[in-house]
Structure formats: C-alpha cells, structure tokens
Amino acid sequence: MYETKRLILREWLDKDLEPFIALNQDPKVMEFFPSYYTKEESIASIEIFKKALLEFGYCMYACELKLNKQFIGFIGVMRRDFDLPFAPCVEIGWRLCSEYWGQGLAVEGAKKCLEIGFNEFNLDEIVSFTATANYRSERVMQKLGMIHYESDNFYHPKLPVDHQLSEHVLYRMSKERWNQI
C-alpha cells in the first residue's frame, strides 16, 4: 500500500498472524505493557486494524522490509475513542521486533504515516502516547518533531493510578506543524 526507502506498509495478511503473536509475547517488545498479548488478543488486534482500514482508510499497517519481505511489526495511524482526556483522536503508533530497533525504521515508517494522515486523509492532529518509562518510544516521537507539553501527561484509564505503567506522556503533531517541517 505504501512504501518508504526500506519499508512496505500494507494491509494485514494471514501469514502475519504467527509472527505477530510472537511479537506480542516477546518480553523486550512488551516491556512497557501490563502483560503479553494472548493469541486471541493478537487475533482481535488484527481484526480491529482490518476493520479500521475498511472504515477510515487507514490503520496500524503490517510492516515488512522491502529487502526480503520479512514481517517486522506494525506502524500506522488509528482512531482512538476510548476514555482518554484527549479523545477522540488519531494515534500514530509502532511495534517492531526488537532485532530491528535502533535502525531508524520506526521513525522512517512513522514519517510516512504522518504524511499519509495529513496529506491523504486531511487529519488536523495526530498524537502519540506511551508510559513515561518508555524512553525509546518517546525518542521516536521527538525525532518525528512531535511536541510534548507536561500538562498533557495523563494516567492511562485502563490501569490503576498506582500501577508502574499508568503515567503516560502525550506528544502532538498538528497539520500546520507538519507542513512547516
């Protein structure tokens, strides 16, 4: 569906299921999640992504390397309507196999998704959020040029306030800012 220099962002295929389940059960990848995803939760996530693609035209896309067509995770944009202080919103997100970290792939794919969101789907704002301890994801947000305001920090509504992953940072990118970068 979309390409960057090194990546293909595409719809989800049946062959993605097993590597996606493995991704969601990798302790390094899931370090900042309350628990690993079960097989059923991984299947449900793919179904949510497929439904979003049909309904809105965009989703968290399956991500593969151009070089060898290897599935490496997902990168995309997704409407979020659950109980967040800034919802409804469109979130940009990524989850890549740990062996592909540190190569700039998340930033490369996410830049393409910002371009798609703002230029193709005319979105006004795209946000990203993560647990305050997840410095790697926060660094991706910074490299994308997203803006963080301390006052936007929040406690994730699906976690108890005293949970170690409850406090989150929120980064924002407006269409206006994107057009200036």
N, C-alpha and C positions, 0 to 999 in steps of 0.2 A: 504494500500500500504506500509506504513512504520509505525513502532511503536517505541515509547520510553517507559520509565518506566510508565508514566502516560497518554500518548497521542497516538492517531492514526491520522496520516496524510494521507489523502486519496483523491480520485477524488471527484468531486462535484456531489451531488445528488439533485433531485427535492425537496426533503424535506428540503434542506439547504436554499432555497430561502427566505422564510419568516423570519427566524432568521437572515439571512444576511442583509435583508432590514432593520430590526430593529437595528442591529449593526451599520449600516451606517447612521442611523438617531439618534443615541444616542449622546447627547451633550458632555458627558465626553469622549467618544471614538473619536469623530470628532473635538475635541478642536483645533487641530493643522492642520486642513484642512480649505480651504477657505469657504466651505459650506458643508452641509449634502448631501449625495447622494440621488437622487430621486430613486423611484422604478425602473425606466428604466435604470438608471446608474448602479444600483446594478445588474440587469439582464445582462447588457452589460459586466460588470466586470467578472461575472461568465463565460460568453461565451468566453471572452478573455483568462481566465485561462484554460478553457477546450481546446481551440484551441492550446494554448502553450503546454499543456500536449501531445497532438497528434503530434505536430510539433517537439518538442525538447525532450520530455520525462520527463520534469519537469515543475512545475508551482507553483503558490501560492495554496497550498493544503488546502482543507477544514480540519479543525482541530476539533477533538472531544475528550472528556475524555474517557479513557478506562473504568473507573469505571461504568459509566452509559450511555455511547454512546451519551452524550449531545454535540451538536454542540456549540463550543465556539469561533469560528472565523476562521482565516486562518494564516498559516505560510508556507513560501516556498521561492523558488528562481524563478526569472523571467528575461528573456531577456528584455532589455530596449534599444530602438533605437531612442527615441525622442531627441530633441535638448538639450543635456546636454554636458558640457565640457569634460566629461569622457566617453561618449557613442561612440559606442555601448558597453554595459556592461551587466553583470548579477547582479541583485539586490537581496539581501535577505531582506525579509520583514515579518511583522506580524501585525495583528489587532485582538485583543481579546476583548471579552465582559469585561467590567470594573469590574464585580464581580470576575473575575479570575486574576486580576492584583495582583502583589506582592507575587505570589506563585512560581515564578521561571519557569512558564510554557513557556513563550516566549523564555527564554534562552534555556530551555530543547529542545523545538521543533526546534529552530534555529540551535542549535549544530548538531542536526540530519540532517538538511538541508545542513549545511556546509559539513558534512561528505558525504552526497549524491552527492553534487555538485562536490567536489574534487575527491572522490574515484570512484563514479559510472559514472559520466559524464566528468571527467578529465578536469574540468574547471581550468584555470590558476589563476583567480582572481574573487572574489565576493565582491561587495560593498554594502553599506547601507547608506542611507541619510535621513535626517529629518530637519525640521525647527529648527533653533538654540534654540528656546524656549522650545522644546520638550525634556526636560531632562530625562524623563522616558525611551523613546526610545533610547536616546543616552547612557543611563546607560546599556541597554541591549547590545548595540554594544560593550561597554567597557568590559562587563562580558564575551562576546564571544572571547575577545582577539583581536578584530579588532583595527586597527591603524588609528589615526586621524592626519592629517597634516593641520595646519592652512591655508597653501597655497591652499589646496583643497576646502576650503569653496567657495560657489557659490550662485548666485541668481537664484532661480527657473525660468526657461524660460516661464512657464505658468502663472506667476504672475507679476504684475508691481513691479519694483525695490523698490518702496516706500511702498509696502504692508507689513504689520507687520509679515507675514509668509514667505516673499520672501527669506531672507537669510537662507541658509542651511549649515549644516555640512556634510561632506562625510567621511565615515570610510571605510577602505580597509582590506581585508584578502587575502593574496596570498596563493597559494597551498603550497609553500615552508614553509611559517609561520605555516599554519595549521598542516603540518606534524611534526613540531617541538613542538607543544603544547601538 
